[in-house]
Amino acid sequence: MLDRSFSGITLTKEPIRETDARVSIYTREFGKITALAQGCQKTTSRLSAHLEPGRLIRGRIIEKSRMRIVDAITENSFPEIRKHDTGFARALAMLASVHTHTWEFEPDERLWEFCNQSLALLTAASAHRGETHFATLDLQINKRLQEVLGC
């Protein structure tokens, strides 16, 4: 049984069965990982809120027969982005692109930095600027993502 700690950004969270979820996280240490979060769909779960997409988290996974997330704590929930519908939608779209275009267990420092910088830019735009700034910022983020991924 392997027990590993990580720092990562939650990309996606998909419910499976009644109380579990499959969570995809881009980590600095391991690249993209997808793991089972048992019981995180329960209303009393301590993990659920921490594993929502678009959060910077510190956590722990255990690998036995499959990867399982056993611990997670939010380091940054990017509240300014979450308050702004357009900013939050753009952040989720960017994270979905990262999820779609990356393989598991292939860490990339440039991609890690891109994700953090993009969320910082979206935070600043959500806090200080209006809707028109998001269109320009969206183009910049998409162009930079293509460069980082080599598309």
QUIGI-V803388 format. One record per backbone hydrogen bond with DSSP energy under -0.5 kcal/mol. NH is the residue of the N-H (numbers start at 0). CO is the residue of the C=O. If there is no record, write none. Layout:
# QUIGI-V803388
nh->{NH,NH}
co->{CO,CO}
This chain:
# QUIGI-V803388
nh->{1,3,5,7,8,9,10,11,13,15,19,20,21,22,22,23,24,25,26,26,27,30,31,32,34,35,36,37,39,40,41,41,44,50,50,51,53,54,55,56,56,57,58,59,60,61,62,63,63,67,68,69,69,70,72,74,75,80,81,82,83,83,84,87,87,88,89,90,91,92,93,94,95,96,97,98,99,100,101,104,105,111,112,113,114,115,116,117,118,119,120,121,122,123,124,125,126,127,128,132,133,133,134,135,136,137,138,139,140,141,142,143,144,145,146,147,148,149,150}
co->{62,60,58,56,25,54,23,23,21,19,15,36,13,20,34,11,32,8,24,30,6,26,102,24,22,66,20,35,36,18,18,38,41,46,47,48,9,51,75,7,54,72,5,70,3,67,1,61,65,61,35,59,67,59,57,55,55,77,77,78,79,80,82,80,83,84,85,86,87,88,89,90,91,92,93,94,95,96,98,31,102,107,108,109,110,111,112,113,114,115,116,117,118,119,120,121,122,123,124,129,129,130,130,131,132,133,134,135,136,137,138,139,140,141,142,143,144,145,145}
